[in-house]
Amino acid sequence: MTSAPELLTETTPEGEQIIAPGVKPITLCDRLAARAAQPIAPKRNPNAPQKPCDLGLFDKAARNQLDMLDFLRAADSGAPTPNSQDED
């Protein structure tokens, strides 16, 4: 009579469980790697849409501002400055 192969087991919070042949148990390292691969979610209101980056180089509203060099060139040439045209 042949005996059944001895199956590996592992202890879980639910109790002793049999590990299926050819299946590797999930380790803490595997769980941490899966969490690290997920995108970062905000702590407050994780379902809210992301706000646009309106700072520095990515600020679209700041691109409408007049350049300081425009004022200097206008002052050197005697032409009206960009703001003086808006005052009329």
C-alpha positions in Angstrom: 0.0 0.0 0.0 1.4 3.4 -0.9 1.1 6.2 1.5 -0.1 9.7 0.5 2.7 12.3 0.1 3.2 14.5 3.0 1.7 17.9 2.4 3.3 21.1 3.6 1.3 23.2 6.0 1.6 26.8 7.4 0.1 28.5 10.4 -2.2 31.4 9.7 -4.4 33.6 11.9 -7.3 31.3 10.9 -5.3 28.1 11.9 -3.2 25.4 10.3 -3.6 25.3 6.5 -2.3 23.0 3.8 -0.2 24.4 1.1 -1.1 23.1 -2.3 1.8 21.3 -4.1 3.7 23.7 -6.4 2.4 26.8 -4.6 4.8 29.1 -2.8 3.4 30.7 0.4 3.1 34.5 0.3 5.7 36.1 2.5 5.8 39.5 4.2 8.4 40.6 1.6 5.9 39.7 -1.2 3.1 41.7 0.5 5.3 44.7 1.0 6.5 44.6 -2.6 2.9 44.6 -3.8 2.0 47.5 -1.6 5.1 49.5 -2.8 4.1 48.9 -6.5 0.7 50.6 -5.9 0.3 54.3 -6.7 0.3 56.6 -3.6 -3.2 57.5 -2.5 -3.9 60.7 -0.5 -4.7 60.2 3.2 -7.8 62.4 3.1 -10.5 61.7 0.6 -8.7 59.2 -1.6 -11.4 59.2 -4.2 -11.1 62.9 -5.0 -9.7 63.9 -8.4 -6.1 65.2 -8.4 -5.7 69.0 -8.6 -3.6 70.4 -11.3 -0.1 71.7 -10.5 -0.3 75.5 -10.8 3.1 76.3 -9.4 6.2 77.7 -11.1 6.9 76.2 -14.5 3.5 74.5 -14.8 1.4 77.6 -13.9 -0.7 78.4 -17.0 -2.1 81.6 -15.5 1.4 83.0 -14.9 2.1 82.7 -18.6 -0.3 85.5 -19.3 1.8 87.9 -17.2 3.9 90.6 -19.0 7.6 90.2 -19.1 9.7 92.8 -17.2 11.9 93.1 -20.3 8.9 94.5 -22.2 8.8 97.4 -19.7 12.5 98.0 -20.0 12.5 98.0 -23.8 9.5 100.3 -23.9 11.2 102.7 -21.5 14.4 102.7 -23.5 12.7 103.4 -26.8 10.2 105.9 -25.4 7.2 103.8 -26.5 4.3 103.5 -24.1 4.6 100.7 -21.5 2.3 97.7 -21.8 0.2 98.9 -18.8 -0.3 102.4 -20.1 -2.1 101.1 -23.2 -4.7 99.4 -20.9 -5.4 102.7 -19.0 -6.9 104.5 -22.0 
